[in-house]
């Protein structure tokens, strides 16, 4: 008799679905036999890491027989200096996803509940489900967080609120004042995770200053990553800034050696490479204009984005549009797993990559109508 292992798993796990990442280039090439594709699916920095980062990581490989520094002393020190915080306020993660999971592991169980928004980053749902806690999902407003609706969902057993700003996959953001009002109205014993994976791209004057708000709200955790603006997605380095007492709790459940030696050094060097960071931000700004203008010319609805991607509705079956673009060498991200089956997400790439997408899209739409 063959065991049905899904029935052996915990009930919360039985209801979960695996995380669906953007299709890798190599996989698409194998499936379609194409030699040239552009990947605009995973919100990566198209410039990649700087030469300084690559050189530093190459040198670090000679010590790969040794375990990494479990405390990440030099990277933490660099972060503490850059953001003017105590080293004890920093927690390092295997990407910022790791921090999101650490919060759930540390504060949630089957007696608790957590609040997050409709159309928010899918890892919140996965982390909450794994913990056994109840998920309280607030309806979105214009594809973004409705902070009042989220506040209304809070229960006596609520221990965590997840907020994404800017939000993935919609690119929406909420203002400093909106967040300040929300925090004042929320119980101070609820952990608020402000997921700022895309915060370097957010240029609006009213974008929240999370560190300023932390001074009066020590229950606020800021999570950030080197995967996006710094171009280090493959290294998996994230971090959080929090009250040292919260960082102490997170470090109690953090896996030892959760960030590799090359990753620690690469992130440390990247943090100091302002020129490379600015190059990526400039490319993103120009590419955002290029893509949004192109979509507008086609009369397609796009959600205004403060990040490095644009979510749009092609007006016809999004799954078919996605497949047709894939066959023409353009990899986008379908959003059916976010309960947005009519939308696709396109990451901002280099100018020629964006143009490849804009050149192929009209032909696909015409062929499928």
GICORNOR-V241300 format. One record per pair of residues at least 12 apart in sequence whose ideal C-beta (glycine too) atoms are under 6 Angstrom apart, sorted by the first residue. I is the first residue (numbers start at 1). J is the second residue. D is the distance in Angstrom with one decimal. If there is no record, write none. Layout:
i;j;d
I;J;D
I;J;D
This chain:
i;j;d
12;129;5.0
12;132;5.3
16;129;5.2
20;337;5.3
22;41;3.3
22;42;3.6
22;333;5.2
23;331;5.4
25;37;5.8
25;39;5.1
28;331;5.7
34;329;5.3
36;329;5.8
37;329;4.4
38;330;5.7
38;353;4.1
38;356;4.9
39;331;4.6
40;332;5.9
40;346;5.0
40;347;4.4
40;349;5.1
40;357;5.9
41;331;4.6
41;332;5.7
41;333;4.4
43;308;5.6
43;309;5.0
43;347;4.8
44;233;5.1
45;231;3.5
45;280;4.9
46;349;4.6
46;350;4.7
47;231;5.7
47;280;5.3
48;231;4.8
49;231;5.0
49;232;5.8
50;273;4.9
50;276;3.8
52;269;5.3
52;273;5.5
53;266;4.8
53;269;5.0
53;270;5.1
56;265;5.1
56;269;4.5
57;262;4.2
57;266;4.6
60;261;5.3
60;262;4.8
60;265;4.7
67;257;5.5
68;257;5.4
68;260;5.5
68;261;4.1
68;264;5.9
70;256;5.2
70;257;5.5
72;92;4.5
72;264;5.4
74;268;5.6
75;264;5.0
75;267;5.5
75;268;4.7
76;90;4.8
78;268;5.0
78;271;5.3
85;241;5.8
88;244;4.0
89;241;5.6
89;242;5.9
89;244;5.2
89;247;5.7
90;239;5.8
91;240;4.7
91;247;4.9
91;250;4.6
92;239;5.3
92;259;5.3
93;238;4.2
94;236;4.8
94;258;4.7
95;225;6.0
95;227;5.9
95;236;4.3
95;238;4.6
96;197;5.4
96;223;4.5
96;225;4.0
96;238;3.2
97;123;5.4
99;223;4.6
99;238;5.6
99;240;4.7
100;123;5.4
100;127;5.4
101;127;5.0
102;250;4.7
102;253;5.6
102;254;5.8
103;160;6.0
103;193;5.5
104;127;3.9
104;131;4.5
105;253;4.5
106;249;5.0
106;250;5.8
106;253;4.9
107;159;4.8
107;160;5.4
107;191;5.5
108;131;3.7
108;133;4.0
108;159;6.0
108;160;5.9
109;132;5.8
110;132;3.8
112;133;4.5
112;157;5.3
112;159;4.5
113;133;5.7
113;134;4.1
113;136;5.4
113;155;5.3
113;157;5.2
113;158;4.8
114;128;4.7
114;133;5.3
114;160;4.3
115;136;4.6
115;150;5.3
115;153;5.2
115;161;4.6
116;162;4.1
117;138;5.2
117;140;5.7
117;145;4.6
118;137;5.6
118;139;5.3
118;140;4.2
119;140;4.8
119;143;5.7
119;170;5.4
119;338;5.9
120;164;5.2
121;164;5.1
121;168;5.0
124;162;4.2
136;153;4.3
138;150;4.2
138;153;5.4
143;170;4.2
143;172;5.7
143;303;5.2
144;172;3.2
145;174;5.5
147;178;5.6
147;182;4.4
151;185;5.7
158;190;5.8
160;191;4.9
161;190;6.0
161;192;4.9
162;193;4.9
163;194;5.3
164;195;4.4
166;198;4.6
166;202;5.6
166;306;4.2
166;307;4.3
169;311;5.6
169;335;5.6
169;338;5.6
169;345;5.0
170;303;5.2
170;311;5.4
171;303;5.8
171;305;2.8
171;306;5.9
171;307;4.7
173;202;5.9
173;306;4.4
175;206;4.1
176;206;5.5
176;208;4.2
179;208;4.7
183;217;4.6
188;219;5.6
191;219;5.7
192;219;5.7
192;220;5.0
193;221;5.0
194;210;5.3
194;222;5.2
195;223;5.1
196;222;5.7
196;224;5.1
197;225;4.8
197;228;5.9
198;228;5.8
198;307;4.0
200;229;3.7
201;284;5.9
201;307;5.2
201;308;5.1
202;306;4.6
210;222;4.5
218;243;4.1
221;240;5.3
221;242;4.3
222;241;4.5
223;240;4.7
224;239;5.9
225;238;4.3
226;267;4.7
229;280;5.7
230;270;4.5
232;266;6.0
235;263;4.1
235;266;5.4
237;259;5.7
237;263;4.9
237;267;4.3
284;308;4.9
284;348;5.0
287;348;3.9
287;354;5.2
288;348;5.7
290;354;5.0
291;310;5.5
291;354;5.4
294;358;4.0
295;312;5.4
300;312;5.3
301;313;4.7
308;348;4.9
309;345;5.4
309;347;4.6
310;346;5.5
311;343;5.3
311;345;4.7
313;342;5.1
313;343;5.2
316;368;5.6
318;342;5.4
318;344;5.3
320;368;5.6
321;364;5.8
322;334;4.6
322;344;5.7
324;364;4.3
325;360;5.9
325;364;5.7
328;360;4.5
330;357;5.1
330;360;5.4
332;344;4.9
332;346;5.3
333;345;4.2
